[in-house]
């Protein structure tokens, strides 16, 4: 008969109890950006913080570059509870919660400081959780800078320069309306297909921020970048409500803390990456322009007129009051 050592039995029981009270929870984050992007690095930072604060009981695996699907597919996987988290621009969320369209309005924010004052306010927090009935919960906002037009053949220096051009937009009614208001032809195309679409002339241009233009290598094809900065659409880190509700209260608190700290880290990385990416792209032939924004604002005023008196219109008023 095998001899059982009391000390060994006690150790096994102790480890068993620890595993019962602190089970390891594995979470998966997927997104469409590459590993050099500040958002990806922020997600890795989040994973490290969550593991540290949970003493290893939260393990987060990050899958970049559309490894687990496009932005739309990742959102659908969150709703089904298959995927834990994803990063999306706020624009694709418009179809789930219409008032999130407010972020896609042109020239909504006075400047970057005003944008972050709004995102950190009650308005920002309200919009983060507005998607919960659709199976999505926002954890935080990441800096996505300002979006401007980049084109293949000639720069966009005035709204009239967009006439007849096919411009790639996100899957966003507001983004489509903006390009149309400026005279262009809005053409929604997935991010992963855009390089080839620019190269083959399927579209004449697109619009995005500096780091995304750089990491996507779109500047190799589209050599004209016009910094009209028509929108400042934030990125949103989403978690599946199905998986969020399965987390213990302690794990929820830890994950939110890690997400909040990753925002500070991401904003620092973002500012530096904008500078470096612009230097690198210009050294490789990118032409940068600073058009007068007044004609763009004037041409898009119709978008504000159309929402006067609506829920979104009232939200705009609240945003404008934030100092």
Secondary structure, DSSP 8 states (H G I E B T S, - for coil): -----HHHHHHHHHHHHHHHHS--EEEEEE-SS-TTSHHHHHHHHHHHHHHHHTTTSEEEEEE-TTTT--HHHHHHHHHHTSS-EEEEEGGGGGGT-GGGGGGGSTT-SSSHHHHHHHHTSHHHHHHHSTTGGGTEEEEEEE----EEEEESSS---SGGGGTT-EEEE-S-HHHHHHHHHTT-EEEE--GGGHHHHHHTTS-SEEEE-HHHHHHTTGGGT--EEEEEEEE---EEEEEEHHHHHHS-HHHHHHHHHHHHHHHHHHHHHHHHHHHHHHHHHHHTT-EEE---SHHHHHHHHHHHHHTTTSHHHHHHHHHHH--
